[in-house]
Amino acid sequence: MSGGHPVQERICDLEDAETAARLLRDRALDLALRQTSRRPGRPLPALAERAVLIALALHERAERAARELEECINYLEAKPS
């Protein structure tokens, strides 16, 4: 989206980043679940543990994007037309 308002362009980028991070987070959690479903009560396999750590990092990335997105929207709402 070229030629538009820089804040509006950033909003589009942030929406995409948030969506992508949440989808990848969900995939990482699914992987961890698949790795642990056959091992109830036992320590997490290394792959499952790494998948959980990745999911946490992706969750934080999505949350940062959501916070920045809210700040951009607040900026546009407060800006006089």
TORKOL-4160 file (C-alpha; in steps of 0.2 Angstrom, whole numbers, padded with zeros to 4 digits, m for minus):
81
<pt num="1" X="0000" Y="0000" Z="0000"/>
<pt num="2" X="0011" Y="0015" Z="m0006"/>
<pt num="3" X="0006" Y="0033" Z="m0006"/>
<pt num="4" X="m0006" Y="0031" Z="0009"/>
<pt num="5" X="m0004" Y="0038" Z="0026"/>
<pt num="6" X="0011" Y="0031" Z="0035"/>
<pt num="7" X="0001" Y="0027" Z="0051"/>
<pt num="8" X="m0012" Y="0018" Z="0041"/>
<pt num="9" X="0001" Y="0008" Z="0031"/>
<pt num="10" X="0009" Y="0003" Z="0048"/>
<pt num="11" X="m0009" Y="m0002" Z="0054"/>
<pt num="12" X="m0010" Y="m0014" Z="0039"/>
<pt num="13" X="0008" Y="m0021" Z="0043"/>
<pt num="14" X="0004" Y="m0024" Z="0061"/>
<pt num="15" X="m0013" Y="m0033" Z="0057"/>
<pt num="16" X="m0003" Y="m0044" Z="0046"/>
<pt num="17" X="0011" Y="m0047" Z="0059"/>
<pt num="18" X="m0001" Y="m0051" Z="0073"/>
<pt num="19" X="m0011" Y="m0063" Z="0062"/>
<pt num="20" X="0004" Y="m0072" Z="0056"/>
<pt num="21" X="0012" Y="m0073" Z="0074"/>
<pt num="22" X="m0004" Y="m0080" Z="0081"/>
<pt num="23" X="m0006" Y="m0093" Z="0067"/>
<pt num="24" X="0012" Y="m0099" Z="0070"/>
<pt num="25" X="0010" Y="m0099" Z="0089"/>
<pt num="26" X="m0005" Y="m0111" Z="0087"/>
<pt num="27" X="0005" Y="m0122" Z="0075"/>
<pt num="28" X="0019" Y="m0123" Z="0088"/>
<pt num="29" X="0007" Y="m0127" Z="0102"/>
<pt num="30" X="m0001" Y="m0141" Z="0091"/>
<pt num="31" X="0016" Y="m0148" Z="0088"/>
<pt num="32" X="0020" Y="m0148" Z="0107"/>
<pt num="33" X="0003" Y="m0156" Z="0110"/>
<pt num="34" X="0006" Y="m0170" Z="0097"/>
<pt num="35" X="0023" Y="m0173" Z="0105"/>
<pt num="36" X="0016" Y="m0175" Z="0123"/>
<pt num="37" X="0000" Y="m0184" Z="0119"/>
<pt num="38" X="0008" Y="m0201" Z="0120"/>
<pt num="39" X="0018" Y="m0197" Z="0136"/>
<pt num="40" X="0006" Y="m0192" Z="0150"/>
<pt num="41" X="0014" Y="m0188" Z="0166"/>
<pt num="42" X="0032" Y="m0189" Z="0159"/>
<pt num="43" X="0044" Y="m0174" Z="0156"/>
<pt num="44" X="0042" Y="m0165" Z="0140"/>
<pt num="45" X="0052" Y="m0172" Z="0125"/>
<pt num="46" X="0065" Y="m0159" Z="0119"/>
<pt num="47" X="0055" Y="m0155" Z="0103"/>
<pt num="48" X="0039" Y="m0151" Z="0113"/>
<pt num="49" X="0049" Y="m0140" Z="0125"/>
<pt num="50" X="0056" Y="m0130" Z="0111"/>
<pt num="51" X="0039" Y="m0129" Z="0102"/>
<pt num="52" X="0032" Y="m0122" Z="0118"/>
<pt num="53" X="0046" Y="m0109" Z="0119"/>
<pt num="54" X="0043" Y="m0104" Z="0101"/>
<pt num="55" X="0025" Y="m0103" Z="0105"/>
<pt num="56" X="0028" Y="m0091" Z="0119"/>
<pt num="57" X="0040" Y="m0080" Z="0109"/>
<pt num="58" X="0027" Y="m0079" Z="0095"/>
<pt num="59" X="0013" Y="m0075" Z="0107"/>
<pt num="60" X="0024" Y="m0060" Z="0114"/>
<pt num="61" X="0027" Y="m0055" Z="0096"/>
<pt num="62" X="0008" Y="m0055" Z="0092"/>
<pt num="63" X="0004" Y="m0045" Z="0109"/>
<pt num="64" X="0017" Y="m0032" Z="0104"/>
<pt num="65" X="0010" Y="m0030" Z="0087"/>
<pt num="66" X="m0008" Y="m0029" Z="0095"/>
<pt num="67" X="m0002" Y="m0015" Z="0107"/>
<pt num="68" X="0006" Y="m0005" Z="0094"/>
<pt num="69" X="m0009" Y="m0007" Z="0083"/>
<pt num="70" X="m0020" Y="0000" Z="0097"/>
<pt num="71" X="m0008" Y="0015" Z="0099"/>
<pt num="72" X="m0009" Y="0018" Z="0080"/>
<pt num="73" X="m0028" Y="0018" Z="0080"/>
<pt num="74" X="m0028" Y="0029" Z="0096"/>
<pt num="75" X="m0016" Y="0041" Z="0087"/>
<pt num="76" X="m0028" Y="0042" Z="0071"/>
<pt num="77" X="m0043" Y="0044" Z="0082"/>
<pt num="78" X="m0036" Y="0059" Z="0092"/>
<pt num="79" X="m0029" Y="0067" Z="0076"/>
<pt num="80" X="m0040" Y="0081" Z="0070"/>
<pt num="81" X="m0046" Y="0078" Z="0052"/>
